[in-house]
Protein backbone atom coordinates (compact mmCIF):
# COMPACT_ATOMS: atom_id res chain seq x y z
CA UNK A 1 0.00 0.00 0.00
CA UNK A 2 2.68 2.40 1.08
CA UNK A 3 4.87 1.40 -1.82
CA UNK A 4 2.03 1.88 -4.25
CA UNK A 5 1.43 5.36 -2.97
CA UNK A 6 5.09 6.19 -3.28
CA UNK A 7 5.25 4.94 -6.86
CA UNK A 8 2.17 6.95 -7.73
CA UNK A 9 3.80 10.02 -6.24
CA UNK A 10 6.93 9.40 -8.23
CA UNK A 11 5.02 9.05 -11.49
CA UNK A 12 3.00 12.18 -10.81
CA UNK A 13 6.15 14.08 -9.94
CA UNK A 14 7.64 13.11 -13.29
CA UNK A 15 4.61 13.90 -15.41
CA UNK A 16 3.46 17.12 -13.77
CA UNK A 17 5.96 19.52 -15.37
CA UNK A 18 5.11 18.16 -18.81
CA UNK A 19 1.39 18.60 -18.13
CA UNK A 20 2.06 22.17 -17.00
CA UNK A 21 3.98 23.14 -20.10
CA UNK A 22 1.77 21.14 -22.48
CA UNK A 23 -0.77 23.92 -23.22
CA UNK A 24 1.96 26.20 -24.55
CA UNK A 25 3.48 23.56 -26.81
CA UNK A 26 0.12 22.37 -28.14
CA UNK A 27 -1.01 25.92 -28.95
CA UNK A 28 2.39 26.84 -30.29
CA UNK A 29 2.66 23.88 -32.65
CA UNK A 30 -0.90 24.15 -33.94
CA UNK A 31 -1.19 27.90 -34.30
CA UNK A 32 2.35 29.21 -34.73
CA UNK A 33 4.96 26.68 -35.79
CA UNK A 34 2.63 24.78 -38.11
CA UNK A 35 1.41 27.91 -39.88
CA UNK A 36 4.97 29.29 -40.05
CA UNK A 37 6.18 26.19 -41.88
CA UNK A 38 3.02 26.16 -44.01
CA UNK A 39 3.67 29.81 -44.94
CA UNK A 40 7.03 28.86 -46.42
CA UNK A 41 5.34 26.13 -48.47
CA UNK A 42 2.46 28.34 -49.64
CA UNK A 43 4.89 31.08 -50.67
CA UNK A 44 5.80 28.91 -53.69
CA UNK A 45 2.16 28.50 -54.72
CA UNK A 46 -0.51 30.49 -56.41
CA UNK A 47 -3.66 30.11 -54.33
CA UNK A 48 -6.87 32.04 -53.79
CA UNK A 49 -8.20 29.77 -51.02
CA UNK A 50 -11.07 28.48 -53.19
CA UNK A 51 -9.45 26.59 -56.04
CA UNK A 52 -6.47 24.24 -56.04
CA UNK A 53 -2.95 25.41 -55.22
CA UNK A 54 -0.63 25.83 -58.16
CA UNK A 55 3.12 25.48 -57.74
CA UNK A 56 4.87 28.44 -59.35
CA UNK A 57 8.38 28.20 -57.90
CA UNK A 58 10.02 31.47 -56.94
CA UNK A 59 7.62 33.58 -58.96
CA UNK A 60 6.00 35.18 -55.89
CA UNK A 61 9.40 36.30 -54.63
CA UNK A 62 10.44 37.60 -58.05
CA UNK A 63 7.18 39.55 -58.35
CA UNK A 64 7.55 40.87 -54.82
CA UNK A 65 10.97 42.35 -55.42
CA UNK A 66 9.64 44.10 -58.54
CA UNK A 67 6.47 45.28 -56.83
CA UNK A 68 6.51 49.09 -56.58
CA UNK A 69 3.76 49.15 -53.96
CA UNK A 70 5.77 46.79 -51.74
CA UNK A 71 8.85 48.99 -52.17
CA UNK A 72 6.76 52.01 -51.20
CA UNK A 73 5.39 50.17 -48.16
CA UNK A 74 8.91 49.18 -47.06
CA UNK A 75 10.14 52.77 -47.41
CA UNK A 76 7.14 54.08 -45.45
CA UNK A 77 7.67 51.50 -42.71
CA UNK A 78 11.35 52.47 -42.48
CA UNK A 79 10.22 56.09 -42.09
CA UNK A 80 8.05 55.02 -39.16
CA UNK A 81 10.85 53.05 -37.52
CA UNK A 82 13.51 55.73 -38.03
CA UNK A 83 11.16 58.45 -36.81
CA UNK A 84 10.98 56.52 -33.56
CA UNK A 85 14.73 56.88 -33.16
CA UNK A 86 15.09 60.43 -34.42
CA UNK A 87 12.07 62.01 -32.74
CA UNK A 88 10.86 59.86 -29.85
CA UNK A 89 14.23 59.07 -28.34
CA UNK A 90 15.70 62.53 -27.79
CA UNK A 91 12.37 63.76 -26.48
CA UNK A 92 11.80 60.81 -24.17
CA UNK A 93 15.39 60.91 -22.91
CA UNK A 94 15.03 64.62 -22.23
CA UNK A 95 11.75 64.17 -20.37
CA UNK A 96 13.18 61.24 -18.38
CA UNK A 97 16.31 63.19 -17.45
CA UNK A 98 14.31 66.14 -16.21
CA UNK A 99 11.86 63.99 -14.27
CA UNK A 100 14.76 62.11 -12.70
CA UNK A 101 15.96 65.25 -10.87
CA UNK A 102 15.59 65.31 -7.14
CA UNK A 103 12.95 67.53 -5.61
CA UNK A 104 11.17 68.39 -8.83
CA UNK A 105 7.89 70.05 -7.92
CA UNK A 106 5.02 68.41 -9.79
CA UNK A 107 6.97 65.25 -10.63
CA UNK A 108 4.46 62.90 -9.01
CA UNK A 109 1.61 64.62 -10.79
CA UNK A 110 3.22 64.81 -14.23
CA UNK A 111 4.79 61.36 -14.58
CA UNK A 112 1.52 59.37 -14.85
CA UNK A 113 0.19 61.74 -17.50
CA UNK A 114 2.95 60.76 -19.94
CA UNK A 115 1.87 57.19 -19.55
CA UNK A 116 -1.76 57.67 -20.55
CA UNK A 117 -1.36 57.63 -24.38
CA UNK A 118 -0.07 54.04 -24.42
CA UNK A 119 -3.22 52.88 -22.63
CA UNK A 120 -5.55 53.88 -25.41
CA UNK A 121 -6.20 51.87 -28.53
CA UNK A 122 -4.36 53.35 -31.51
CA UNK A 123 -7.63 53.12 -33.43
CA UNK A 124 -9.39 55.40 -30.96
CA UNK A 125 -6.59 57.95 -30.97
CA UNK A 126 -6.25 57.86 -34.75
CA UNK A 127 -9.94 58.73 -35.03
CA UNK A 128 -9.45 61.80 -32.85
CA UNK A 129 -6.36 62.80 -34.84
CA UNK A 130 -8.37 62.61 -38.06
CA UNK A 131 -10.35 65.51 -36.70
CA UNK A 132 -7.24 67.34 -35.41
CA UNK A 133 -5.48 67.19 -38.77
CA UNK A 134 -8.43 67.90 -41.02
CA UNK A 135 -7.56 70.32 -43.78
CA UNK A 136 -10.50 72.67 -43.22
CA UNK A 137 -11.68 72.23 -39.64
CA UNK A 138 -8.68 70.66 -37.96
CA UNK A 139 -7.66 72.02 -34.59
CA UNK A 140 -3.99 71.94 -35.58
CA UNK A 141 -4.67 74.00 -38.67
CA UNK A 142 -6.65 76.66 -36.87
CA UNK A 143 -3.62 78.72 -35.76
CA UNK A 144 -2.29 78.73 -39.34
CA UNK A 145 -5.61 79.83 -40.77
CA UNK A 146 -5.98 82.56 -38.19
CA UNK A 147 -2.51 83.86 -39.13
CA UNK A 148 -3.66 83.99 -42.72
CA UNK A 149 -1.45 81.07 -43.77
CA UNK A 150 -2.51 78.10 -45.86
CA UNK A 151 -3.61 75.10 -43.78
CA UNK A 152 -1.41 72.00 -43.91
CA UNK A 153 -3.16 69.20 -45.76
CA UNK A 154 -1.71 66.46 -43.52
CA UNK A 155 -4.07 63.70 -44.55
CA UNK A 156 -4.65 64.53 -48.20
CA UNK A 157 -1.15 65.26 -49.46
CA UNK A 158 0.98 62.35 -50.67
CA UNK A 159 4.13 64.04 -49.32
CA UNK A 160 2.70 64.76 -45.88
CA UNK A 161 0.57 61.72 -45.00
CA UNK A 162 3.61 59.83 -43.65
CA UNK A 163 4.33 62.68 -41.28
CA UNK A 164 0.76 62.65 -40.01
CA UNK A 165 1.26 58.99 -39.07
CA UNK A 166 4.63 59.84 -37.51
CA UNK A 167 3.02 62.59 -35.42
CA UNK A 168 0.54 60.07 -34.08
CA UNK A 169 3.32 57.57 -33.31
CA UNK A 170 5.35 60.21 -31.49
CA UNK A 171 2.26 61.18 -29.49
CA UNK A 172 1.59 57.59 -28.50
CA UNK A 173 5.04 56.16 -27.72
CA UNK A 174 7.22 59.02 -26.44
CA UNK A 175 5.80 58.88 -22.93
CA UNK A 176 6.08 55.12 -22.83
CA UNK A 177 9.74 55.19 -23.85
CA UNK A 178 10.26 57.92 -21.29
CA UNK A 179 8.90 55.66 -18.52
CA UNK A 180 11.23 52.86 -19.61
CA UNK A 181 14.23 55.22 -19.55
CA UNK A 182 13.15 56.74 -16.24
CA UNK A 183 12.77 53.32 -14.58
CA UNK A 184 16.25 52.46 -15.74
CA UNK A 185 17.71 55.79 -14.56
CA UNK A 186 16.28 55.29 -11.09
CA UNK A 187 18.25 52.06 -10.80
CA UNK A 188 21.60 53.75 -11.34
CA UNK A 189 23.43 53.70 -8.00
CA UNK A 190 23.74 57.16 -6.46
CA UNK A 191 27.36 56.50 -5.45
CA UNK A 192 28.37 56.73 -9.09
CA UNK A 193 27.09 60.29 -9.26
CA UNK A 194 28.54 61.18 -5.88
CA UNK A 195 31.98 60.00 -6.93
CA UNK A 196 31.77 62.03 -10.13
CA UNK A 197 30.57 65.04 -8.19
CA UNK A 198 33.50 64.81 -5.79
CA UNK A 199 35.77 64.80 -8.82
CA UNK A 200 34.14 68.03 -9.92
CA UNK A 201 32.29 66.74 -12.97
CA UNK A 202 29.64 68.96 -14.53
CA UNK A 203 25.98 68.01 -14.89
CA UNK A 204 26.39 67.33 -18.55
CA UNK A 205 29.56 65.25 -17.94
CA UNK A 206 27.80 63.00 -15.45
CA UNK A 207 24.82 62.64 -17.77
CA UNK A 208 26.96 61.77 -20.75
CA UNK A 209 29.49 59.58 -18.94
CA UNK A 210 27.30 57.86 -16.35
CA UNK A 211 23.60 58.07 -17.19
CA UNK A 212 23.80 57.25 -20.88
CA UNK A 213 26.23 54.28 -20.57
CA UNK A 214 24.18 52.88 -17.67
CA UNK A 215 21.07 53.10 -19.81
CA UNK A 216 22.51 50.76 -22.42
CA UNK A 217 20.21 47.80 -21.62
CA UNK A 218 17.16 50.10 -21.62
CA UNK A 219 18.23 51.70 -24.89
CA UNK A 220 18.74 48.28 -26.44
CA UNK A 221 15.33 47.18 -25.24
CA UNK A 222 13.58 50.28 -26.53
CA UNK A 223 15.38 49.91 -29.85
CA UNK A 224 14.41 46.26 -30.30
CA UNK A 225 10.82 47.08 -29.30
CA UNK A 226 10.86 49.98 -31.72
CA UNK A 227 12.07 47.88 -34.64
CA UNK A 228 9.83 44.88 -33.98
CA UNK A 229 6.82 47.06 -33.17
CA UNK A 230 7.58 49.52 -35.96
CA UNK A 231 7.87 46.83 -38.59
CA UNK A 232 4.39 45.62 -37.62
CA UNK A 233 2.62 48.99 -37.66
CA UNK A 234 -0.89 48.54 -38.94
CA UNK A 235 -3.57 50.52 -37.08
CA UNK A 236 -2.25 54.06 -37.37
CA UNK A 237 -2.00 54.38 -41.19
CA UNK A 238 -5.06 52.19 -41.65
CA UNK A 239 -7.31 54.55 -39.70
CA UNK A 240 -5.61 57.94 -39.84
CA UNK A 241 -4.93 58.10 -43.56
CA UNK A 242 -7.75 55.81 -44.65
CA UNK A 243 -5.91 52.56 -45.40
CA UNK A 244 -2.47 54.00 -46.04
CA UNK A 245 -3.55 56.67 -48.49
CA UNK A 246 -3.65 58.90 -50.33
CA UNK A 247 -2.36 56.78 -53.23
CA UNK A 248 -0.52 54.40 -50.85
CA UNK A 249 1.74 57.26 -49.70
CA UNK A 250 1.50 56.18 -46.05
CA UNK A 251 0.88 52.46 -46.61
CA UNK A 252 2.79 50.27 -44.14
CA UNK A 253 4.05 46.77 -44.86
CA UNK A 254 1.37 45.45 -42.50
CA UNK A 255 -1.32 47.28 -44.48
CA UNK A 256 0.08 45.91 -47.73
CA UNK A 257 0.08 42.38 -46.35
CA UNK A 258 -3.52 42.69 -45.15
CA UNK A 259 -4.58 43.99 -48.53
CA UNK A 260 -2.80 41.15 -50.34
CA UNK A 261 -3.91 38.22 -48.20
CA UNK A 262 -7.26 39.20 -46.78
CA UNK A 263 -8.73 41.65 -49.28
CA UNK A 264 -7.28 40.26 -52.52
CA UNK A 265 -7.07 36.65 -51.22
CA UNK A 266 -3.60 36.06 -52.70
CA UNK A 267 -2.36 33.50 -50.19
CA UNK A 268 0.88 32.59 -51.96
CA UNK A 269 1.94 36.19 -52.42
CA UNK A 270 0.95 37.07 -48.87
CA UNK A 271 3.00 34.18 -47.50
CA UNK A 272 5.99 35.31 -49.54
CA UNK A 273 5.70 38.80 -48.01
CA UNK A 274 5.53 37.26 -44.51
CA UNK A 275 8.58 35.09 -45.17
CA UNK A 276 10.66 38.01 -46.50
CA UNK A 277 9.71 40.13 -43.49
CA UNK A 278 10.58 37.34 -41.10
CA UNK A 279 14.04 36.96 -42.60
CA UNK A 280 14.54 40.74 -42.56
CA UNK A 281 13.46 41.21 -38.96
CA UNK A 282 15.45 38.14 -37.87
CA UNK A 283 18.68 39.47 -39.37
CA UNK A 284 18.18 42.95 -37.89
CA UNK A 285 17.38 41.55 -34.43
CA UNK A 286 20.43 39.27 -34.37
CA UNK A 287 22.62 42.13 -35.53
CA UNK A 288 21.21 44.36 -32.81
CA UNK A 289 21.69 41.84 -30.06
CA UNK A 290 25.29 41.44 -31.14
CA UNK A 291 25.72 45.19 -31.28
CA UNK A 292 24.40 45.73 -27.79
CA UNK A 293 26.06 42.61 -26.42
CA UNK A 294 22.76 41.29 -25.10
CA UNK A 295 22.81 37.64 -24.12
CA UNK A 296 26.58 37.66 -24.26
CA UNK A 297 28.62 36.09 -21.51
CA UNK A 298 30.01 39.39 -20.38
CA UNK A 299 26.52 40.80 -19.84
CA UNK A 300 25.31 37.78 -17.89
CA UNK A 301 28.14 38.07 -15.42
CA UNK A 302 27.65 41.77 -14.97
CA UNK B 1 22.97 63.32 -4.17
CA UNK B 2 23.52 67.01 -4.44
CA UNK B 3 24.25 67.35 -8.11
CA UNK B 4 21.32 67.70 -10.45
CA UNK B 5 19.33 69.01 -7.56
CA UNK B 6 16.33 71.07 -8.49
CA UNK B 7 17.10 74.73 -7.95
CA UNK B 8 13.96 76.18 -9.45
CA UNK B 9 15.96 79.14 -10.71
CA UNK B 10 17.10 80.30 -14.06
CA UNK B 11 16.02 80.26 -17.62
CA UNK B 12 16.98 76.61 -18.14
CA UNK B 13 14.54 75.33 -15.58
CA UNK B 14 11.75 77.48 -16.93
CA UNK B 15 12.34 76.07 -20.40
CA UNK B 16 12.38 72.50 -19.11
CA UNK B 17 9.12 73.10 -17.29
CA UNK B 18 7.55 74.46 -20.43
CA UNK B 19 8.58 71.30 -22.29
CA UNK B 20 7.34 69.04 -19.48
CA UNK B 21 3.98 70.72 -19.12
CA UNK B 22 3.61 71.18 -22.85
CA UNK B 23 4.09 67.50 -23.49
CA UNK B 24 1.69 66.57 -20.71
CA UNK B 25 -0.92 68.90 -22.22
CA UNK B 26 -0.36 67.42 -25.68
CA UNK B 27 -0.74 63.92 -24.21
CA UNK B 28 -4.08 64.81 -22.68
CA UNK B 29 -5.42 66.89 -25.56
CA UNK B 30 -7.14 64.06 -27.54
CA UNK B 31 -9.00 62.95 -24.41
CA UNK B 32 -10.17 66.44 -23.51
CA UNK B 33 -11.07 67.25 -27.10
CA UNK B 34 -13.06 64.06 -27.66
CA UNK B 35 -14.81 64.61 -24.33
CA UNK B 36 -15.93 68.17 -25.01
CA UNK B 37 -16.68 67.42 -28.68
CA UNK B 38 -18.96 64.57 -27.70
CA UNK B 39 -21.45 67.17 -26.42
CA UNK B 40 -21.28 69.35 -29.53
CA UNK B 41 -23.55 69.25 -32.52
CA UNK B 42 -22.15 68.95 -36.00
CA UNK B 43 -22.26 72.65 -36.80
CA UNK B 44 -20.11 73.39 -33.77
CA UNK B 45 -17.64 70.62 -34.54
CA UNK B 46 -17.05 72.15 -37.95
CA UNK B 47 -17.10 75.68 -36.61
CA UNK B 48 -14.23 78.00 -37.40
CA UNK B 49 -12.39 78.95 -35.25
CA UNK B 50 -12.59 75.68 -33.26
CA UNK B 51 -14.35 76.02 -29.93
CA UNK B 52 -13.18 73.96 -26.99
CA UNK B 53 -16.36 74.02 -24.89
CA UNK B 54 -19.75 72.98 -26.26
CA UNK B 55 -22.10 75.95 -26.66
CA UNK B 56 -25.41 74.13 -26.74
CA UNK B 57 -24.63 71.18 -24.55
CA UNK B 58 -26.57 68.02 -25.48
CA UNK B 59 -26.42 64.29 -24.98
CA UNK B 60 -27.74 63.42 -28.42
CA UNK B 61 -24.40 61.91 -29.52
CA UNK B 62 -24.45 59.47 -26.63
CA UNK B 63 -28.10 58.58 -27.24
CA UNK B 64 -27.37 57.94 -30.91
CA UNK B 65 -24.36 55.86 -29.99
CA UNK B 66 -26.51 53.41 -28.06
CA UNK B 67 -29.52 53.44 -30.38
CA UNK B 68 -28.17 53.86 -33.91
CA UNK B 69 -25.11 51.60 -33.74
CA UNK B 70 -24.31 48.49 -31.68
CA UNK B 71 -22.07 50.40 -29.30
CA UNK B 72 -23.21 48.70 -26.09
CA UNK B 73 -22.87 45.33 -27.77
CA UNK B 74 -19.30 46.10 -28.90
CA UNK B 75 -18.37 47.21 -25.41
CA UNK B 76 -19.72 43.99 -23.89
CA UNK B 77 -17.96 41.91 -26.57
CA UNK B 78 -14.63 43.63 -25.91
CA UNK B 79 -15.01 43.23 -22.18
CA UNK B 80 -15.98 39.54 -22.36
CA UNK B 81 -13.14 38.75 -24.75
CA UNK B 82 -10.56 40.63 -22.69
CA UNK B 83 -11.63 38.94 -19.45
CA UNK B 84 -11.69 35.43 -20.97
CA UNK B 85 -8.32 35.83 -22.67
CA UNK B 86 -6.72 37.33 -19.57
CA UNK B 87 -7.87 34.55 -17.25
CA UNK B 88 -6.67 31.82 -19.61
CA UNK B 89 -3.35 33.54 -20.29
CA UNK B 90 -2.63 34.00 -16.59
CA UNK B 91 -3.55 30.37 -15.90
CA UNK B 92 -1.47 28.78 -18.66
CA UNK B 93 1.51 31.10 -18.32
CA UNK B 94 1.74 30.62 -14.57
CA UNK B 95 1.50 26.83 -14.96
CA UNK B 96 4.28 26.69 -17.53
CA UNK B 97 6.35 29.32 -15.76
CA UNK B 98 6.11 27.34 -12.53
CA UNK B 99 7.17 24.12 -14.27
CA UNK B 100 10.20 25.81 -15.87
CA UNK B 101 11.20 27.50 -12.61
CA UNK B 102 10.70 24.79 -10.00
CA UNK B 103 10.92 21.37 -11.65
CA UNK B 104 13.77 19.41 -13.10
CA UNK B 105 12.85 17.20 -15.98
CA UNK B 106 14.51 15.72 -19.06
CA UNK B 107 14.78 18.16 -22.01
CA UNK B 108 13.88 21.11 -19.78
CA UNK B 109 16.56 23.41 -21.16
CA UNK B 110 15.89 22.41 -24.75
CA UNK B 111 12.18 23.04 -24.35
CA UNK B 112 12.82 26.35 -22.62
CA UNK B 113 15.14 27.56 -25.37
CA UNK B 114 12.61 26.42 -27.94
CA UNK B 115 9.94 28.44 -26.18
CA UNK B 116 12.10 31.56 -26.08
CA UNK B 117 12.97 31.08 -29.74
CA UNK B 118 9.27 31.25 -30.56
CA UNK B 119 9.40 34.94 -29.63
CA UNK B 120 11.30 35.47 -32.86
CA UNK B 121 8.28 34.64 -35.03
CA UNK B 122 6.70 37.93 -36.12
CA UNK B 123 2.95 38.11 -36.56
CA UNK B 124 3.33 38.88 -40.27
CA UNK B 125 4.87 35.47 -40.95
CA UNK B 126 1.90 33.56 -39.58
CA UNK B 127 -0.79 36.10 -40.44
CA UNK B 128 -1.63 34.60 -43.84
CA UNK B 129 -1.37 30.89 -42.95
CA UNK B 130 -3.16 31.36 -39.64
CA UNK B 131 -6.00 32.99 -41.54
CA UNK B 132 -6.07 29.97 -43.86
CA UNK B 133 -6.12 27.69 -40.83
CA UNK B 134 -9.04 29.60 -39.28
CA UNK B 135 -10.85 29.26 -42.59
CA UNK B 136 -10.31 25.47 -42.58
CA UNK B 137 -11.40 25.17 -38.95
CA UNK B 138 -14.53 27.24 -39.74
CA UNK B 139 -13.40 29.64 -37.02
CA UNK B 140 -13.71 32.76 -39.15
CA UNK B 141 -16.31 35.10 -37.73
CA UNK B 142 -16.16 33.30 -34.38
CA UNK B 143 -14.60 34.09 -31.02
CA UNK B 144 -12.63 30.83 -31.01
CA UNK B 145 -10.19 32.47 -33.39
CA UNK B 146 -9.86 35.52 -31.15
CA UNK B 147 -9.09 33.55 -28.00
CA UNK B 148 -7.60 30.09 -28.53
CA UNK B 149 -4.38 30.89 -30.45
CA UNK B 150 -3.39 33.58 -27.94
CA UNK B 151 -3.87 31.88 -24.56
CA UNK B 152 -0.29 30.74 -23.93
CA UNK B 153 2.13 33.48 -25.03
CA UNK B 154 5.82 32.65 -24.61
CA UNK B 155 6.51 36.14 -23.32
CA UNK B 156 4.13 35.63 -20.40
CA UNK B 157 5.61 32.24 -19.58
CA UNK B 158 9.09 33.72 -19.52
CA UNK B 159 7.99 36.47 -17.11
CA UNK B 160 6.19 34.01 -14.85
CA UNK B 161 9.25 31.80 -14.76
CA UNK B 162 11.48 34.74 -13.79
CA UNK B 163 9.17 35.53 -10.88
CA UNK B 164 8.65 31.92 -9.76
CA UNK B 165 12.41 31.35 -9.51
CA UNK B 166 12.29 33.43 -6.34
CA UNK B 167 9.60 31.33 -4.60
CA UNK B 168 10.98 29.31 -1.67
CA UNK B 169 11.53 25.69 -2.75
CA UNK B 170 11.43 24.53 0.90
CA UNK B 171 7.83 25.60 1.18
CA UNK B 172 6.85 23.52 -1.85
CA UNK B 173 8.78 20.53 -0.49
CA UNK B 174 7.06 20.88 2.87
CA UNK B 175 3.68 20.80 1.16
CA UNK B 176 4.77 17.68 -0.74
CA UNK B 177 5.80 16.01 2.53
CA UNK B 178 2.32 16.69 3.84
CA UNK B 179 0.94 14.71 0.93
CA UNK B 180 -0.33 17.63 -1.10
CA UNK B 181 -0.92 16.75 -4.75
CA UNK B 182 1.16 18.65 -7.30
CA UNK B 183 -1.85 20.40 -8.73
CA UNK B 184 -2.98 21.46 -5.26
CA UNK B 185 0.48 22.85 -4.52
CA UNK B 186 0.26 24.91 -7.70
CA UNK B 187 -3.27 26.09 -6.95
CA UNK B 188 -3.04 26.72 -3.19
CA UNK B 189 0.61 27.56 -2.60
CA UNK B 190 2.18 28.85 -5.80
CA UNK B 191 -0.65 30.95 -7.19
CA UNK B 192 -1.31 32.93 -3.98
CA UNK B 193 2.42 33.60 -3.59
CA UNK B 194 2.68 34.74 -7.20
CA UNK B 195 -0.23 37.14 -6.94
CA UNK B 196 1.69 40.36 -7.68
CA UNK B 197 3.21 38.86 -10.82
CA UNK B 198 -0.15 37.46 -11.90
CA UNK B 199 -1.74 40.88 -11.52
CA UNK B 200 0.94 42.51 -13.61
CA UNK B 201 0.59 39.96 -16.38
CA UNK B 202 -3.20 40.23 -16.21
CA UNK B 203 -3.10 44.00 -16.73
CA UNK B 204 -0.74 43.60 -19.67
CA UNK B 205 -2.94 41.00 -21.33
CA UNK B 206 -6.20 42.76 -20.63
CA UNK B 207 -4.93 45.90 -22.29
CA UNK B 208 -3.55 43.98 -25.27
CA UNK B 209 -6.87 42.31 -25.81
CA UNK B 210 -8.95 45.45 -25.23
CA UNK B 211 -6.94 47.40 -27.80
CA UNK B 212 -6.27 44.72 -30.41
CA UNK B 213 -7.42 45.57 -33.90
CA UNK B 214 -5.70 43.74 -36.76
CA UNK B 215 -6.57 40.15 -35.86
CA UNK B 216 -10.24 40.87 -35.03
CA UNK B 217 -10.41 42.86 -38.28
CA UNK B 218 -9.18 39.80 -40.19
CA UNK B 219 -11.45 37.32 -38.47
CA UNK B 220 -14.77 39.01 -37.69
CA UNK B 221 -17.42 39.74 -40.33
CA UNK B 222 -20.64 40.12 -38.35
CA UNK B 223 -21.21 43.66 -37.04
CA UNK B 224 -22.77 42.29 -33.88
CA UNK B 225 -19.63 40.32 -33.05
CA UNK B 226 -17.34 43.34 -33.46
CA UNK B 227 -15.08 44.60 -30.70
CA UNK B 228 -14.85 48.28 -29.77
CA UNK B 229 -11.88 49.26 -31.95
CA UNK B 230 -13.46 47.49 -34.93
CA UNK B 231 -16.81 49.13 -34.30
CA UNK B 232 -15.24 52.57 -34.05
CA UNK B 233 -13.26 52.02 -37.24
CA UNK B 234 -16.51 51.09 -38.98
CA UNK B 235 -18.17 54.21 -37.62
CA UNK B 236 -15.40 56.31 -39.14
CA UNK B 237 -16.20 54.65 -42.47
CA UNK B 238 -19.86 55.47 -41.89
CA UNK B 239 -18.97 59.13 -41.50
CA UNK B 240 -18.31 59.32 -45.22
CA UNK B 241 -21.65 57.74 -46.07
CA UNK B 242 -23.41 60.08 -43.64
CA UNK B 243 -24.79 57.36 -41.36
CA UNK B 244 -22.79 58.60 -38.39
CA UNK B 245 -21.44 62.03 -37.56
CA UNK B 246 -18.27 63.23 -35.92
CA UNK B 247 -19.95 64.10 -32.63
CA UNK B 248 -21.13 60.56 -32.27
CA UNK B 249 -17.70 59.13 -33.07
CA UNK B 250 -16.06 61.49 -30.55
CA UNK B 251 -18.48 60.18 -27.92
CA UNK B 252 -17.54 56.63 -28.93
CA UNK B 253 -13.82 57.35 -28.83
CA UNK B 254 -14.11 58.91 -25.41
CA UNK B 255 -16.10 56.00 -23.99
CA UNK B 256 -13.67 53.48 -25.48
CA UNK B 257 -10.66 55.24 -23.97
CA UNK B 258 -12.21 55.91 -20.58
CA UNK B 259 -12.17 52.47 -18.85
CA UNK B 260 -8.39 51.99 -19.27
CA UNK B 261 -7.57 55.49 -18.11
CA UNK B 262 -9.80 55.17 -15.04
CA UNK B 263 -8.33 51.75 -14.20
CA UNK B 264 -4.87 53.25 -14.60
CA UNK B 265 -5.59 56.10 -12.21
CA UNK B 266 -6.59 53.60 -9.52
CA UNK B 267 -3.82 51.08 -10.14
CA UNK B 268 -0.90 53.16 -11.36
CA UNK B 269 1.84 51.07 -9.85
CA UNK B 270 0.53 47.79 -11.26
CA UNK B 271 -0.01 49.34 -14.68
CA UNK B 272 3.48 50.73 -14.89
CA UNK B 273 4.87 47.38 -13.76
CA UNK B 274 2.70 45.60 -16.31
CA UNK B 275 3.65 47.77 -19.23
CA UNK B 276 7.34 47.87 -18.50
CA UNK B 277 7.38 44.09 -18.07
CA UNK B 278 9.86 43.48 -20.85
CA UNK B 279 12.60 45.67 -19.47
CA UNK B 280 13.34 43.10 -16.79
CA UNK B 281 16.87 44.23 -16.23
CA UNK B 282 15.80 47.79 -15.59
Interface residues (C-beta under 8 A of the other chain):
Chain A: X12 X13 X14 X16 X17 X18 X20 X21 X23 X24 X25 X27 X28 X30 X31 X32 X33 X34 X35 X36 X38 X39 X42 X49 X91 X94 X95 X98 X99 X100 X101 X102 X103 X104 X105 X106 X110 X112 X113 X114 X115 X116 X117 X118 X119 X120 X121 X122 X123 X124 X125 X127 X128 X129 X130 X131 X132 X136 X137 X139 X142 X145 X146 X171 X174 X175 X176 X179 X180 X183 X184 X187 X190 X193 X194 X196 X197 X201 X203 X206 X217 X218 X221 X225 X228 X231 X232 X234 X235 X238 X239 X253 X254 X257 X258 X261 X262 X267 X270 X271 X273 X274 X275 X277 X278 X281 X282 X285
Chain B: X1 X2 X3 X4 X5 X6 X8 X16 X19 X20 X21 X23 X24 X26 X27 X28 X30 X31 X33 X34 X37 X45 X46 X47 X48 X49 X50 X92 X95 X96 X98 X99 X100 X103 X105 X108 X111 X115 X118 X120 X121 X122 X123 X124 X125 X126 X127 X128 X129 X130 X131 X132 X133 X135 X148 X149 X151 X152 X154 X157 X181 X182 X183 X186 X207 X210 X211 X213 X214 X217 X218 X228 X229 X230 X232 X233 X236 X246 X249 X250 X253 X256 X257 X260 X261 X264 X265 X268 X271 X272 X275 X276 X278 X279 X281 X282
